[in-house]
Amino acid sequence: MQKVLSWERFINESSNQLTPSQVKFIEEHQEEGSEWEIDEKTGLVNLFSSFGITDKPLKELPVKFGKCYGDFRINSCGLESISGIPTAAHVINLNRNDIKSVRDLKARASGTFGISYNQITSFAGIDPYCYFTTIYAYQCRLITLQGLSPSSFKVYNFDDNPIPQSTLLESLHSDGEIYYKKIVEKYKDTVADLWNDLDPEIQESIAKSHGENKENFYRWMKASTRIY
């Protein structure tokens, strides 16, 4: 069923204007005294400071944001949709919500994209436009890494998800750094087991870049994995 907008909201959104309640929403949660603007071309709201909401019921964003020149955080609010989150920000944190899908996600961040403690099962459907230095998605319901592109992300944290071990191990050959503490701890003294668990094609790819010697592979794995 398609949601029906109120007449006031329909008129304002059609003319790139905001309702009084939308303006209040922005100014209540942006840094005090900060400015914002409506992009005339896109109709999206650009924020010139950080924006944050914590522990307040909010199933969906009443405003669609463009650029956020700071951090954008909506944590522990029961948010169910990524619709309206900024297309660009320093940090985007949507932790401890009820988000089930990141399909159509189109956002870039110079820092972290956090979506931990949500209900996503994959990253299917995210836009190739996306780029984050780090993505945190621990304690979700991930069963596959479908949708992620190694060229779009550098550091990953997928702790405490029901992801098949083989999927995670195969991701170790990517160009980016992989942060997965549990796997490294489990295999730190059994390099042969780790190597043998990889698909032959992955072994060949790694061997070309790092040499066929397993010890060389182990040293590479430690260097490319952050252990905290």
N, C-alpha and C positions, 0 to 999 in steps of 0.2 A: 504494500500500500504506500503510495507516495504521500509524503508529508505536505500538508496545506499550510502555507505561510499566512500570517495575519496580513490584512490589507496594508497596515502601516509598514510592516517589514518588507512586503513585496515592493511597495512604492520606493522605499529608501534604497533597497538593494539594487533595484533596476536603475536608479539614478546615481549609483556610487555614493550614496549618503548613508549615514548610520542612524539608527533609532536612538533616542535618549538612553534606553536601557543598554544598548551596545556600547555607547560612549562611557557610561558609568562602569560597565564591566572592564573596559580597558583601563580606565584611570584608577580604579580601585586596586588593580593587581600589578600595575606598572610601578616602577620606582617613582616616588613622590616628586612632583615637579618636572617630570620628564615629558618629552614631546612625542607625538606620533603624527602620521599623515596617511591620507588615502591616496594610493597610486592611481592616478587618473586613467592610466592605460589598462590596468588589471582589475582595479576595484579592491585590491587587497590592502590591508592595513600594515604599514611599516612602523616598527617600534624603534625608538632611539635610546632604549635602555633595556635592562633585563625585565622579565615578566615572570611572575610565579604565583601558583596557587597550591596549597597543601591542605589536605583533610577537609575539603568542602565539597559537597555533592555537586557533580558536574558530569552528566552523561555525554554531552557534546558541546563543542565550542560554538558560541553564538556569533562569533566573528571569524572571518577567514583572514589569516595573517600572511604577509609577504616576508619582508626582511626583518630580522630582529637583531639589532646591533648590541647584543649581549646574550645572556642565557635565557632560555625559555623552558620553564619547568612546571609541569602539572603532575603532582605526585599524590597518590592516595586519595583520589577524588571519585573513583568509580567511572572514569572516562571509558567509553565504549568504542569510540571511533577516532581515527587519526585525521579525519577531515578538518581542515582549517588550521592545522599546525603550520608554522613558518616554512617557507620554501628555502630560507637560508638563516642561519644563526650560528653563534659560537658553540653553544651547547643546547641540545634538546633532550630533556629528561621527561619521560612519561611513565615512570616506575610506579608499581603497586596500583594498577588500575584493572579494568576488565576488557582490555583490547584483545580481540580475537583474530584480527587480520591487519596486516600492513600493506595490503594490496593498494596499488595506486599511490604509494608513498613517493613523494617527489620533494626531497629536501636535501640540503647540503649543510654541513657543519664543519668548522675548522677544528672542533674538539670532539666531544662525545655525543653519540646517540644512545640513550638509555631507555630500554623497554623491558627491564627485568620485572619479575613478579606479575606477568600478564598471561594471557591464555593463547598466545600465538603458537601455531604448530609448524610454521615455515616462514620463509621470506618471499614466497611466491607472489609475483605481480608487482614488485617494487620497480620504480622507474630507473632505467640506466643512468639517468641524471644524478642519482643519489651518490653522495660521497661523504664519508665520515672518517676521521682519524681512528676512532675507536668505537666499537659497538658492543654494548653490554646487554645481554639477553639471558641472564641466568634465572633459574627457577621459573621458567615458563613451561610450555608443553611441546617444545620443539622435538620433532621426530625426523626432520630432514633439514638440510641447509639449502634446499632449493630456493633460488632467487638471489643468493649472495654472489657477488662477483669479487674475486681477490683483488682486482684492479681498483675496486671502489672502496675497499676497507683495508686498514693496516693491522689493527689489533682487535682480536675477538675475545670475548669471555662468555662461554656457554655452560658454565658450571651448573650442575644439578638439573639437567634436562634429560628426558628419555631418548636422547639422540643415539642411534646405532654407533657403536665404537668404530666400525669400519669407515663410516662417513667422516668422522672426526679425524681419523688417522690419514685418510686420503687428502684431507684439507691441509695437512702439514706441508705438502709440496708446493703450496702457493707462493707467490712472490712476496706476499705480505707477512708480517709477524703474526704468530698464532699464540694466544694466551690460553692454555688449557692445563692448569696446574695438575689436575688429577691424573691425566694420562702420563705426563712427564714423571710424576712421582711413582706411578705404578711400574713404569718401564725403565727407570733410571739405571738399574743394574742388569737389565736384560735387553741389550740392544738388538740381539738376534731376533727376539720375539717381535719387537716393534717392526724391524725390517721385514720379517716373514709375513706379517699381517698386511703389508701393503700389496696392492695389485701389481702385477708384473710391469704394466705400463708406467705406473707411478715410480716403481723402482728404477726403471730405465731412465725416466726423466730426471730423477734425483742423481743417478749415477753420472749422467752427462755433465751436470753442474757441479757436483761435489766429490766425484771420484767413487769408485766401486767399493773401496774399503769401508767396512761398517763403522770403524772407529771415526773415520772422517765424517761419516753421516751423523754419528752421535754428536760430535763436536758442533756440527752445523745445526743440529736440532736444538741443542742447548743455547747456541748463540741467537737463534731466531725465535726462541720462546721465552717469554717473561715469566719468571717464577717468583711469586710473592709469598 
